[in-house]
Amino acid sequence: MPALSSITYNPIIKSQWERWVKRNKGGKVGVCAAMRKLLQLAYGVLKSGLPFDTKIALAKT
């Protein structure tokens, strides 16, 4: 469920979702990609010790 709401409200996940839809790979594949991206973002915040910053996350995508 966090992946579904992040597709709506998180600009990073939303842009990734739109890329998947353009490749005709929406649905479950897109939701799984959103879940993986959320885990990657959370792990990056945990390892760096810095608060989440959209500018940094967008620069790495």
Summary of the structure (lengths in Angstrom):
residues: 61
radius of gyration: 11.6
end to end distance: 22.5
largest distance: 36.5
contacts: 146
relative contact order: 0.17
helix: 77%
strand: 0%
